[in-house]
Amino acid sequence: MMEVSIATPCTGVCTLNKEKICIGCFRTNTEIAQWRASNDDVRREIIVRANERKAANQ
């Protein structure tokens, strides 16, 4: 069993915009779907991309 320690960045908003990016956590629908099966390295990459999207939208 894979052990992971990075918690989901989900904010509970769970609404996708027209680009299929969550307006709460800024993950794509694909990143959201693959989160549970991802190890910590992949999760870190997802969080970095989501943070970049968030910064670009502020």
C-alpha distance matrix in Angstrom:
0.0 3.8 6.4 9.6 13.0 15.5 16.8 18.4 22.0 23.2 26.6 27.0 29.8 27.9 30.9 30.9 34.1 35.8 33.7 30.5 29.5 28.7 31.7 29.6 26.7 28.1 25.0 25.8 24.8 22.6 20.8 20.4 19.0 16.3 15.4 12.4 10.7 11.9 10.8 13.3 15.8 16.2 16.5 19.2 21.0 21.1 22.5 25.0 26.2 26.5 28.4 30.7 31.4 32.1 34.5 36.3 36.9 38.5
3.8 0.0 3.8 6.5 10.1 12.3 14.1 15.7 19.1 20.7 24.2 25.0 27.6 25.8 28.8 28.7 31.7 33.5 31.1 28.1 26.9 26.1 29.0 27.0 23.8 25.1 22.0 23.1 22.5 20.2 18.1 18.0 17.1 14.1 12.8 10.5 8.7 8.9 7.1 9.6 12.0 12.6 12.9 15.4 17.3 17.6 18.9 21.4 22.7 23.1 24.9 27.2 28.0 28.8 31.1 32.8 33.7 35.2
6.4 3.8 0.0 3.8 6.9 9.7 11.7 14.1 17.4 19.3 22.5 23.7 26.5 25.2 28.4 28.7 31.6 33.8 31.5 28.6 26.8 25.7 28.2 25.8 22.7 24.3 21.7 23.3 23.1 21.3 18.6 18.3 18.1 15.4 13.1 11.0 10.5 9.9 7.5 8.4 11.6 12.8 12.3 14.3 16.9 17.2 17.8 20.3 22.2 22.3 23.7 26.2 27.3 27.7 29.8 31.9 32.7 33.9
9.6 6.5 3.8 0.0 3.8 6.0 8.2 10.7 13.8 16.0 19.2 20.7 23.4 22.3 25.4 25.7 28.6 30.9 28.6 25.8 23.7 22.6 24.8 22.4 19.2 20.9 18.5 20.4 20.6 19.1 16.0 15.7 16.1 13.6 10.7 9.4 9.7 8.3 6.0 5.6 9.3 10.5 9.1 11.0 13.9 14.1 14.2 16.9 18.9 18.8 20.0 22.7 23.8 24.0 26.1 28.3 29.1 30.1
13.0 10.1 6.9 3.8 0.0 3.8 6.3 9.6 12.3 14.9 17.6 19.5 22.4 21.9 25.1 25.7 28.4 31.0 28.9 26.2 23.8 22.2 24.0 21.2 18.1 20.1 18.3 20.9 21.5 20.4 17.1 16.5 17.7 15.6 12.2 11.5 12.6 10.9 8.7 6.7 10.3 11.8 9.6 10.6 14.1 14.2 13.4 16.0 18.5 18.1 18.6 21.7 23.0 22.7 24.5 27.2 27.8 28.4
15.5 12.3 9.7 6.0 3.8 0.0 3.8 6.7 8.8 11.7 14.5 16.8 19.3 18.9 21.9 22.4 25.0 27.6 25.4 23.0 20.3 18.8 20.4 17.7 14.4 16.4 14.8 17.6 18.6 17.8 14.2 13.8 15.6 13.8 10.2 10.5 12.2 10.0 8.6 6.1 9.3 10.1 7.0 7.8 11.3 11.0 9.8 12.6 15.1 14.3 14.9 18.0 19.3 18.9 20.8 23.4 24.0 24.7
16.8 14.1 11.7 8.2 6.3 3.8 0.0 3.8 6.4 8.7 11.3 13.3 16.1 15.9 19.2 20.2 23.0 25.9 24.1 21.4 18.8 16.7 18.2 15.1 12.3 15.0 13.7 16.6 17.2 17.1 13.7 12.4 14.4 13.5 9.6 9.8 12.5 11.2 11.0 9.3 12.4 12.3 8.7 10.1 13.2 11.8 10.3 13.7 15.6 14.0 14.8 18.3 18.8 18.0 20.4 23.0 23.0 23.6
18.4 15.7 14.1 10.7 9.6 6.7 3.8 0.0 3.8 5.3 8.6 10.4 12.9 12.3 15.5 16.4 19.3 22.2 20.6 17.8 15.2 13.0 14.7 11.9 9.1 11.8 10.4 13.2 13.7 14.1 10.9 9.0 11.6 11.3 7.7 8.7 11.9 10.9 11.8 10.7 13.3 12.1 8.4 10.4 12.6 10.2 9.0 12.8 13.8 11.7 13.1 16.5 16.4 15.6 18.5 20.7 20.4 21.3
22.0 19.1 17.4 13.8 12.3 8.8 6.4 3.8 0.0 3.8 6.3 9.2 11.0 11.1 13.8 14.8 17.1 20.3 18.7 16.4 13.3 10.9 11.9 8.9 6.0 8.9 8.6 12.1 13.3 14.4 11.1 9.6 13.0 13.2 9.9 11.9 14.9 13.4 14.4 12.8 14.6 13.3 9.6 10.5 12.3 9.6 7.4 11.0 11.9 9.1 10.1 13.6 13.4 12.1 15.0 17.4 16.9 17.6
23.2 20.7 19.3 16.0 14.9 11.7 8.7 5.3 3.8 0.0 3.8 5.6 7.6 7.6 10.8 12.3 15.2 18.5 17.6 14.9 12.1 9.0 10.1 6.9 5.4 8.9 8.7 11.6 12.0 13.8 11.4 8.8 12.0 13.3 10.5 12.1 15.5 14.9 16.6 15.6 17.6 15.8 12.3 13.8 15.1 12.0 10.5 14.0 14.1 10.8 12.3 15.6 14.5 13.1 16.5 18.4 17.2 18.1
26.6 24.2 22.5 19.2 17.6 14.5 11.3 8.6 6.3 3.8 0.0 3.8 5.6 7.5 10.3 12.7 15.1 18.8 18.5 16.1 13.2 9.7 9.3 5.6 6.0 9.8 10.9 13.9 14.4 16.8 14.6 12.1 15.3 16.9 14.3 15.8 19.3 18.7 20.2 19.0 20.9 19.2 15.7 16.7 18.0 15.0 12.9 16.0 16.1 12.5 13.3 16.5 15.2 13.0 16.2 18.3 16.5 16.8
27.0 25.0 23.7 20.7 19.5 16.8 13.3 10.4 9.2 5.6 3.8 0.0 3.8 5.6 8.9 11.9 14.8 18.4 18.7 15.9 13.8 10.0 10.1 7.0 8.4 11.8 12.4 14.6 14.2 17.0 15.5 12.3 15.0 17.2 15.0 16.0 19.6 19.8 21.7 21.0 23.1 21.2 17.8 19.4 20.6 17.2 15.8 19.0 18.8 15.2 16.5 19.5 17.7 15.8 19.2 20.9 18.7 19.3
29.8 27.6 26.5 23.4 22.4 19.3 16.1 12.9 11.0 7.6 5.6 3.8 0.0 3.8 5.8 9.1 11.6 15.3 16.0 13.6 11.6 7.9 7.1 5.1 7.9 10.4 11.7 13.5 13.3 16.6 15.6 12.8 15.5 18.2 16.5 18.1 21.4 21.5 23.7 23.1 24.7 22.4 19.3 20.7 21.3 17.7 16.5 19.2 18.3 14.6 16.0 18.6 16.1 14.2 17.8 18.9 16.3 17.1
27.9 25.8 25.2 22.3 21.9 18.9 15.9 12.3 11.1 7.6 7.5 5.6 3.8 0.0 3.8 6.6 9.9 13.3 13.8 10.8 9.5 6.0 7.1 6.2 7.9 9.7 9.9 10.8 9.9 13.3 12.8 9.8 12.2 15.2 14.1 15.7 18.9 19.3 21.9 21.8 23.3 20.6 17.9 19.8 19.9 16.2 15.8 18.7 17.3 13.9 16.1 18.4 15.7 14.7 18.5 19.2 16.9 18.4
30.9 28.8 28.4 25.4 25.1 21.9 19.2 15.5 13.8 10.8 10.3 8.9 5.8 3.8 0.0 3.8 6.6 10.0 11.2 8.7 8.0 5.3 5.8 7.0 9.3 9.8 10.5 10.6 9.9 13.6 13.9 11.6 13.8 16.9 16.5 18.5 21.3 21.6 24.4 24.4 25.4 22.5 20.1 21.7 21.3 17.6 17.4 19.7 17.8 14.5 16.8 18.3 15.1 14.4 18.0 18.1 15.4 17.3
30.9 28.7 28.7 25.7 25.7 22.4 20.2 16.4 14.8 12.3 12.7 11.9 9.1 6.6 3.8 0.0 3.8 6.7 7.5 5.0 5.0 4.2 6.0 8.5 9.8 8.8 9.1 8.1 7.6 11.3 12.2 10.7 12.8 15.8 16.0 18.5 20.8 20.8 23.8 24.0 24.5 21.3 19.4 21.0 19.9 16.2 16.7 18.6 16.0 13.2 15.9 16.8 13.4 13.5 17.1 16.5 14.2 16.8
34.1 31.7 31.6 28.6 28.4 25.0 23.0 19.3 17.1 15.2 15.1 14.8 11.6 9.9 6.6 3.8 0.0 3.8 5.4 5.2 5.5 6.3 6.5 10.0 11.6 9.6 10.7 9.5 10.0 13.4 14.4 13.7 15.8 18.5 18.9 21.7 23.8 23.4 26.3 26.3 26.3 23.2 21.5 22.6 21.1 17.7 18.0 19.3 16.4 13.9 16.2 16.3 12.5 12.9 16.1 14.7 12.2 15.0
35.8 33.5 33.8 30.9 31.0 27.6 25.9 22.2 20.3 18.5 18.8 18.4 15.3 13.3 10.0 6.7 3.8 0.0 3.8 5.4 7.4 9.5 10.2 13.8 14.9 12.4 13.0 10.8 11.1 14.0 15.7 15.6 17.1 19.8 20.8 23.7 25.2 25.0 28.0 28.3 28.0 24.6 23.5 24.6 22.6 19.4 20.3 21.1 17.8 16.0 18.5 17.9 14.1 15.3 18.0 16.0 13.9 17.1
33.7 31.1 31.5 28.6 28.9 25.4 24.1 20.6 18.7 17.6 18.5 18.7 16.0 13.8 11.2 7.5 5.4 3.8 0.0 3.8 5.5 8.8 10.2 13.5 13.7 10.6 10.6 8.2 9.3 11.5 13.0 13.8 15.4 17.5 18.6 21.8 23.0 22.4 25.3 25.5 24.9 21.5 20.7 21.7 19.4 16.4 17.5 18.1 14.5 13.2 16.0 15.1 11.5 13.4 16.1 14.0 12.6 16.2
30.5 28.1 28.6 25.8 26.2 23.0 21.4 17.8 16.4 14.9 16.1 15.9 13.6 10.8 8.7 5.0 5.2 5.4 3.8 0.0 3.8 6.6 9.1 11.8 11.8 9.4 8.6 5.8 5.8 8.7 10.4 10.4 11.9 14.4 15.5 18.5 19.9 19.7 22.8 23.2 23.0 19.6 18.5 20.0 18.1 14.8 16.1 17.4 14.2 12.5 15.6 15.6 12.2 13.8 17.0 15.7 14.3 17.6
29.5 26.9 26.8 23.7 23.8 20.3 18.8 15.2 13.3 12.1 13.2 13.8 11.6 9.5 8.0 5.0 5.5 7.4 5.5 3.8 0.0 3.8 6.3 8.7 8.3 5.6 5.6 4.3 6.2 9.1 9.3 9.3 11.9 13.9 14.2 17.4 19.2 18.4 21.1 21.0 20.9 17.7 16.2 17.3 15.7 12.3 13.0 14.3 11.3 9.0 12.0 12.3 9.0 10.2 13.6 12.8 11.4 14.5
28.7 26.1 25.7 22.6 22.2 18.8 16.7 13.0 10.9 9.0 9.7 10.0 7.9 6.0 5.3 4.2 6.3 9.5 8.8 6.6 3.8 0.0 3.8 5.4 5.7 4.8 5.6 6.2 7.2 10.5 10.0 8.7 11.8 14.1 13.5 16.4 18.8 18.3 20.9 20.6 21.1 18.2 15.9 17.2 16.4 12.7 12.7 14.7 12.5 9.4 12.0 13.3 10.2 10.1 13.9 13.9 12.0 14.4
31.7 29.0 28.2 24.8 24.0 20.4 18.2 14.7 11.9 10.1 9.3 10.1 7.1 7.1 5.8 6.0 6.5 10.2 10.2 9.1 6.3 3.8 0.0 3.8 6.0 5.6 8.2 9.6 10.9 14.2 13.4 12.3 15.5 17.7 16.7 19.5 22.1 21.4 23.6 22.8 23.4 20.8 18.3 19.0 18.4 15.0 14.1 15.7 13.8 10.4 11.9 13.2 10.1 8.8 12.3 12.5 9.8 11.6
29.6 27.0 25.8 22.4 21.2 17.7 15.1 11.9 8.9 6.9 5.6 7.0 5.1 6.2 7.0 8.5 10.0 13.8 13.5 11.8 8.7 5.4 3.8 0.0 3.8 5.9 8.3 10.8 12.0 15.0 13.4 11.7 15.1 17.1 15.3 17.8 20.8 20.0 22.0 20.9 21.9 19.7 16.7 17.4 17.6 14.2 12.7 14.9 13.9 10.1 11.2 13.6 11.2 9.2 12.8 14.0 11.7 12.7
26.7 23.8 22.7 19.2 18.1 14.4 12.3 9.1 6.0 5.4 6.0 8.4 7.9 7.9 9.3 9.8 11.6 14.9 13.7 11.8 8.3 5.7 6.0 3.8 0.0 3.8 5.6 8.9 10.7 12.9 10.6 9.4 13.2 14.4 12.4 15.2 18.0 16.7 18.5 17.3 18.1 16.0 13.0 13.6 13.8 10.5 8.9 11.4 10.6 6.9 8.4 11.1 9.4 8.0 11.6 13.2 11.9 13.1
28.1 25.1 24.3 20.9 20.1 16.4 15.0 11.8 8.9 8.9 9.8 11.8 10.4 9.7 9.8 8.8 9.6 12.4 10.6 9.4 5.6 4.8 5.6 5.9 3.8 0.0 3.8 6.6 9.3 11.5 9.6 9.6 13.2 14.3 13.1 16.5 18.6 17.1 19.1 18.1 18.1 15.7 13.4 13.7 12.9 9.6 8.8 10.3 8.4 4.9 7.2 8.7 6.2 6.0 9.7 10.4 9.4 11.6
25.0 22.0 21.7 18.5 18.3 14.8 13.7 10.4 8.6 8.7 10.9 12.4 11.7 9.9 10.5 9.1 10.7 13.0 10.6 8.6 5.6 5.6 8.2 8.3 5.6 3.8 0.0 3.8 6.5 7.9 5.8 6.2 9.7 10.6 9.8 13.3 15.1 13.8 16.1 15.6 15.7 12.8 10.8 12.0 10.9 7.2 7.7 9.8 7.7 5.1 8.7 10.1 8.2 9.2 12.6 13.1 12.7 15.2
25.8 23.1 23.3 20.4 20.9 17.6 16.6 13.2 12.1 11.6 13.9 14.6 13.5 10.8 10.6 8.1 9.5 10.8 8.2 5.8 4.3 6.2 9.6 10.8 8.9 6.6 3.8 0.0 3.8 5.3 5.1 6.2 8.6 10.0 10.6 14.0 15.3 14.4 17.3 17.5 17.3 13.9 12.8 14.3 12.5 9.0 10.7 12.3 9.4 8.0 11.7 12.2 9.8 11.6 14.9 14.5 14.1 17.1
24.8 22.5 23.1 20.6 21.5 18.6 17.2 13.7 13.3 12.0 14.4 14.2 13.3 9.9 9.9 7.6 10.0 11.1 9.3 5.8 6.2 7.2 10.9 12.0 10.7 9.3 6.5 3.8 0.0 3.8 5.5 5.1 6.2 8.7 10.0 12.8 14.2 14.3 17.6 18.5 18.7 15.2 14.1 16.4 15.0 11.5 13.4 15.5 12.9 11.4 15.1 15.9 13.5 14.9 18.4 18.0 17.2 20.2
22.6 20.2 21.3 19.1 20.4 17.8 17.1 14.1 14.4 13.8 16.8 17.0 16.6 13.3 13.6 11.3 13.4 14.0 11.5 8.7 9.1 10.5 14.2 15.0 12.9 11.5 7.9 5.3 3.8 0.0 3.8 5.4 5.1 6.2 8.6 11.4 11.8 11.8 15.2 16.6 16.5 12.7 12.5 15.1 13.3 10.2 13.1 15.0 12.5 12.0 15.8 16.4 14.6 16.6 19.8 19.4 19.3 22.4
20.8 18.1 18.6 16.0 17.1 14.2 13.7 10.9 11.1 11.4 14.6 15.5 15.6 12.8 13.9 12.2 14.4 15.7 13.0 10.4 9.3 10.0 13.4 13.4 10.6 9.6 5.8 5.1 5.5 3.8 0.0 3.8 5.4 5.2 6.0 9.5 10.3 9.4 12.4 13.3 13.3 9.7 8.9 11.4 10.0 6.7 9.4 11.7 9.8 9.3 12.9 14.0 12.8 14.6 17.6 17.9 18.1 20.8
20.4 18.0 18.3 15.7 16.5 13.8 12.4 9.0 9.6 8.8 12.1 12.3 12.8 9.8 11.6 10.7 13.7 15.6 13.8 10.4 9.3 8.7 12.3 11.7 9.4 9.6 6.2 6.2 5.1 5.4 3.8 0.0 3.8 5.6 5.3 8.1 10.2 10.2 13.4 14.2 15.1 11.9 10.2 13.0 12.6 9.0 10.7 13.7 12.3 10.6 14.1 15.9 14.4 15.3 18.7 19.3 18.8 21.2
19.0 17.1 18.1 16.1 17.7 15.6 14.4 11.6 13.0 12.0 15.3 15.0 15.5 12.2 13.8 12.8 15.8 17.1 15.4 11.9 11.9 11.8 15.5 15.1 13.2 13.2 9.7 8.6 6.2 5.1 5.4 3.8 0.0 3.8 5.7 7.3 8.5 9.7 13.4 15.2 16.1 12.7 11.8 15.2 14.6 11.5 13.8 16.7 15.1 14.1 17.6 19.1 17.6 18.9 22.3 22.6 22.2 24.8
16.3 14.1 15.4 13.6 15.6 13.8 13.5 11.3 13.2 13.3 16.9 17.2 18.2 15.2 16.9 15.8 18.5 19.8 17.5 14.4 13.9 14.1 17.7 17.1 14.4 14.3 10.6 10.0 8.7 6.2 5.2 5.6 3.8 0.0 3.8 5.8 5.6 6.2 9.9 12.1 12.8 9.4 9.2 12.8 12.2 9.8 12.6 15.2 14.2 13.9 17.3 18.7 17.9 19.4 22.5 23.0 23.2 25.7
15.4 12.8 13.1 10.7 12.2 10.2 9.6 7.7 9.9 10.5 14.3 15.0 16.5 14.1 16.5 16.0 18.9 20.8 18.6 15.5 14.2 13.5 16.7 15.3 12.4 13.1 9.8 10.6 10.0 8.6 6.0 5.3 5.7 3.8 0.0 3.8 5.6 5.2 8.3 9.7 11.2 8.4 6.8 10.4 10.9 8.4 10.3 13.5 13.2 12.5 15.4 17.5 17.1 18.0 21.0 22.2 22.3 24.3
12.4 10.5 11.0 9.4 11.5 10.5 9.8 8.7 11.9 12.1 15.8 16.0 18.1 15.7 18.5 18.5 21.7 23.7 21.8 18.5 17.4 16.4 19.5 17.8 15.2 16.5 13.3 14.0 12.8 11.4 9.5 8.1 7.3 5.8 3.8 0.0 3.8 5.6 8.3 10.3 12.7 10.5 9.2 12.9 14.0 11.9 13.5 16.8 16.9 16.1 18.8 21.2 20.8 21.4 24.5 25.8 25.8 27.7
10.7 8.7 10.5 9.7 12.6 12.2 12.5 11.9 14.9 15.5 19.3 19.6 21.4 18.9 21.3 20.8 23.8 25.2 23.0 19.9 19.2 18.8 22.1 20.8 18.0 18.6 15.1 15.3 14.2 11.8 10.3 10.2 8.5 5.6 5.6 3.8 0.0 3.8 6.8 9.9 11.6 9.5 9.5 13.2 13.8 12.5 14.8 17.6 17.6 17.6 20.4 22.3 22.2 23.3 26.1 27.2 27.6 29.8
11.9 8.9 9.9 8.3 10.9 10.0 11.2 10.9 13.4 14.9 18.7 19.8 21.5 19.3 21.6 20.8 23.4 25.0 22.4 19.7 18.4 18.3 21.4 20.0 16.7 17.1 13.8 14.4 14.3 11.8 9.4 10.2 9.7 6.2 5.2 5.6 3.8 0.0 3.8 6.6 7.9 5.7 6.2 9.7 10.3 9.6 11.9 14.4 14.8 15.2 17.7 19.5 19.9 21.2 23.6 24.9 25.7 27.7
10.8 7.1 7.5 6.0 8.7 8.6 11.0 11.8 14.4 16.6 20.2 21.7 23.7 21.9 24.4 23.8 26.3 28.0 25.3 22.8 21.1 20.9 23.6 22.0 18.5 19.1 16.1 17.3 17.6 15.2 12.4 13.4 13.4 9.9 8.3 8.3 6.8 3.8 0.0 3.8 5.6 5.5 6.2 8.7 10.2 10.7 12.4 14.5 15.7 16.5 18.3 20.2 21.3 22.4 24.4 26.0 27.1 28.8
13.3 9.6 8.4 5.6 6.7 6.1 9.3 10.7 12.8 15.6 19.0 21.0 23.1 21.8 24.4 24.0 26.3 28.3 25.5 23.2 21.0 20.6 22.8 20.9 17.3 18.1 15.6 17.5 18.5 16.6 13.3 14.2 15.2 12.1 9.7 10.3 9.9 6.6 3.8 0.0 3.8 5.5 4.9 6.1 8.6 9.7 10.3 12.2 14.3 15.0 16.2 18.3 19.8 20.6 22.2 24.2 25.5 26.8
15.8 12.0 11.6 9.3 10.3 9.3 12.4 13.3 14.6 17.6 20.9 23.1 24.7 23.3 25.4 24.5 26.3 28.0 24.9 23.0 20.9 21.1 23.4 21.9 18.1 18.1 15.7 17.3 18.7 16.5 13.3 15.1 16.1 12.8 11.2 12.7 11.6 7.9 5.6 3.8 0.0 3.8 5.4 5.2 6.5 8.8 10.0 10.8 12.7 14.4 15.5 16.9 18.8 20.1 21.4 23.0 24.8 26.3
16.2 12.6 12.8 10.5 11.8 10.1 12.3 12.1 13.3 15.8 19.2 21.2 22.4 20.6 22.5 21.3 23.2 24.6 21.5 19.6 17.7 18.2 20.8 19.7 16.0 15.7 12.8 13.9 15.2 12.7 9.7 11.9 12.7 9.4 8.4 10.5 9.5 5.7 5.5 5.5 3.8 0.0 3.8 5.4 5.1 6.2 8.7 9.9 10.7 12.3 14.2 15.5 16.7 18.3 20.1 21.3 22.8 24.8
16.5 12.9 12.3 9.1 9.6 7.0 8.7 8.4 9.6 12.3 15.7 17.8 19.3 17.9 20.1 19.4 21.5 23.5 20.7 18.5 16.2 15.9 18.3 16.7 13.0 13.4 10.8 12.8 14.1 12.5 8.9 10.2 11.8 9.2 6.8 9.2 9.5 6.2 6.2 4.9 5.4 3.8 0.0 3.8 5.4 5.0 6.2 8.6 10.0 10.4 12.2 14.2 15.3 16.2 18.3 20.0 21.1 22.7
19.2 15.4 14.3 11.0 10.6 7.8 10.1 10.4 10.5 13.8 16.7 19.4 20.7 19.8 21.7 21.0 22.6 24.6 21.7 20.0 17.3 17.2 19.0 17.4 13.6 13.7 12.0 14.3 16.4 15.1 11.4 13.0 15.2 12.8 10.4 12.9 13.2 9.7 8.7 6.1 5.2 5.4 3.8 0.0 3.8 5.4 5.1 6.2 8.7 9.8 10.5 12.4 14.3 15.1 16.4 18.4 20.0 21.3
21.0 17.3 16.9 13.9 14.1 11.3 13.2 12.6 12.3 15.1 18.0 20.6 21.3 19.9 21.3 19.9 21.1 22.6 19.4 18.1 15.7 16.4 18.4 17.6 13.8 12.9 10.9 12.5 15.0 13.3 10.0 12.6 14.6 12.2 10.9 14.0 13.8 10.3 10.2 8.6 6.5 5.1 5.4 3.8 0.0 3.8 5.4 5.1 6.3 8.6 9.9 10.7 12.5 14.2 15.5 16.7 18.7 20.4
21.1 17.6 17.2 14.1 14.2 11.0 11.8 10.2 9.6 12.0 15.0 17.2 17.7 16.2 17.6 16.2 17.7 19.4 16.4 14.8 12.3 12.7 15.0 14.2 10.5 9.6 7.2 9.0 11.5 10.2 6.7 9.0 11.5 9.8 8.4 11.9 12.5 9.6 10.7 9.7 8.8 6.2 5.0 5.4 3.8 0.0 3.8 5.5 5.2 6.1 8.6 9.9 10.6 12.2 14.3 15.4 16.7 18.7
22.5 18.9 17.8 14.2 13.4 9.8 10.3 9.0 7.4 10.5 12.9 15.8 16.5 15.8 17.4 16.7 18.0 20.3 17.5 16.1 13.0 12.7 14.1 12.7 8.9 8.8 7.7 10.7 13.4 13.1 9.4 10.7 13.8 12.6 10.3 13.5 14.8 11.9 12.4 10.3 10.0 8.7 6.2 5.1 5.4 3.8 0.0 3.8 5.5 5.0 6.0 8.5 9.8 10.3 12.1 14.1 15.2 16.6
25.0 21.4 20.3 16.9 16.0 12.6 13.7 12.8 11.0 14.0 16.0 19.0 19.2 18.7 19.7 18.6 19.3 21.1 18.1 17.4 14.3 14.7 15.7 14.9 11.4 10.3 9.8 12.3 15.5 15.0 11.7 13.7 16.7 15.2 13.5 16.8 17.6 14.4 14.5 12.2 10.8 9.9 8.6 6.2 5.1 5.5 3.8 0.0 3.8 5.5 5.2 6.2 8.7 9.8 10.6 12.4 14.4 15.7
26.2 22.7 22.2 18.9 18.5 15.1 15.6 13.8 11.9 14.1 16.1 18.8 18.3 17.3 17.8 16.0 16.4 17.8 14.5 14.2 11.3 12.5 13.8 13.9 10.6 8.4 7.7 9.4 12.9 12.5 9.8 12.3 15.1 14.2 13.2 16.9 17.6 14.8 15.7 14.3 12.7 10.7 10.0 8.7 6.3 5.2 5.5 3.8 0.0 3.8 5.4 5.0 6.3 8.6 9.9 10.6 12.5 14.7
26.5 23.1 22.3 18.8 18.1 14.3 14.0 11.7 9.1 10.8 12.5 15.2 14.6 13.9 14.5 13.2 13.9 16.0 13.2 12.5 9.0 9.4 10.4 10.1 6.9 4.9 5.1 8.0 11.4 12.0 9.3 10.6 14.1 13.9 12.5 16.1 17.6 15.2 16.5 15.0 14.4 12.3 10.4 9.8 8.6 6.1 5.0 5.5 3.8 0.0 3.8 5.4 5.1 6.1 8.7 9.9 10.7 12.6
28.4 24.9 23.7 20.0 18.6 14.9 14.8 13.1 10.1 12.3 13.3 16.5 16.0 16.1 16.8 15.9 16.2 18.5 16.0 15.6 12.0 12.0 11.9 11.2 8.4 7.2 8.7 11.7 15.1 15.8 12.9 14.1 17.6 17.3 15.4 18.8 20.4 17.7 18.3 16.2 15.5 14.2 12.2 10.5 9.9 8.6 6.0 5.2 5.4 3.8 0.0 3.8 5.4 4.9 6.1 8.6 9.9 10.8
30.7 27.2 26.2 22.7 21.7 18.0 18.3 16.5 13.6 15.6 16.5 19.5 18.6 18.4 18.3 16.8 16.3 17.9 15.1 15.6 12.3 13.3 13.2 13.6 11.1 8.7 10.1 12.2 15.9 16.4 14.0 15.9 19.1 18.7 17.5 21.2 22.3 19.5 20.2 18.3 16.9 15.5 14.2 12.4 10.7 9.9 8.5 6.2 5.0 5.4 3.8 0.0 3.8 5.4 5.2 6.2 8.7 10.3
31.4 28.0 27.3 23.8 23.0 19.3 18.8 16.4 13.4 14.5 15.2 17.7 16.1 15.7 15.1 13.4 12.5 14.1 11.5 12.2 9.0 10.2 10.1 11.2 9.4 6.2 8.2 9.8 13.5 14.6 12.8 14.4 17.6 17.9 17.1 20.8 22.2 19.9 21.3 19.8 18.8 16.7 15.3 14.3 12.5 10.6 9.8 8.7 6.3 5.1 5.4 3.8 0.0 3.8 5.5 5.1 6.3 9.0
32.1 28.8 27.7 24.0 22.7 18.9 18.0 15.6 12.1 13.1 13.0 15.8 14.2 14.7 14.4 13.5 12.9 15.3 13.4 13.8 10.2 10.1 8.8 9.2 8.0 6.0 9.2 11.6 14.9 16.6 14.6 15.3 18.9 19.4 18.0 21.4 23.3 21.2 22.4 20.6 20.1 18.3 16.2 15.1 14.2 12.2 10.3 9.8 8.6 6.1 4.9 5.4 3.8 0.0 3.8 5.4 5.2 6.5
34.5 31.1 29.8 26.1 24.5 20.8 20.4 18.5 15.0 16.5 16.2 19.2 17.8 18.5 18.0 17.1 16.1 18.0 16.1 17.0 13.6 13.9 12.3 12.8 11.6 9.7 12.6 14.9 18.4 19.8 17.6 18.7 22.3 22.5 21.0 24.5 26.1 23.6 24.4 22.2 21.4 20.1 18.3 16.4 15.5 14.3 12.1 10.6 9.9 8.7 6.1 5.2 5.5 3.8 0.0 3.8 5.4 5.5
36.3 32.8 31.9 28.3 27.2 23.4 23.0 20.7 17.4 18.4 18.3 20.9 18.9 19.2 18.1 16.5 14.7 16.0 14.0 15.7 12.8 13.9 12.5 14.0 13.2 10.4 13.1 14.5 18.0 19.4 17.9 19.3 22.6 23.0 22.2 25.8 27.2 24.9 26.0 24.2 23.0 21.3 20.0 18.4 16.7 15.4 14.1 12.4 10.6 9.9 8.6 6.2 5.1 5.4 3.8 0.0 3.8 5.8
36.9 33.7 32.7 29.1 27.8 24.0 23.0 20.4 16.9 17.2 16.5 18.7 16.3 16.9 15.4 14.2 12.2 13.9 12.6 14.3 11.4 12.0 9.8 11.7 11.9 9.4 12.7 14.1 17.2 19.3 18.1 18.8 22.2 23.2 22.3 25.8 27.6 25.7 27.1 25.5 24.8 22.8 21.1 20.0 18.7 16.7 15.2 14.4 12.5 10.7 9.9 8.7 6.3 5.2 5.4 3.8 0.0 3.8
38.5 35.2 33.9 30.1 28.4 24.7 23.6 21.3 17.6 18.1 16.8 19.3 17.1 18.4 17.3 16.8 15.0 17.1 16.2 17.6 14.5 14.4 11.6 12.7 13.1 11.6 15.2 17.1 20.2 22.4 20.8 21.2 24.8 25.7 24.3 27.7 29.8 27.7 28.8 26.8 26.3 24.8 22.7 21.3 20.4 18.7 16.6 15.7 14.7 12.6 10.8 10.3 9.0 6.5 5.5 5.8 3.8 0.0
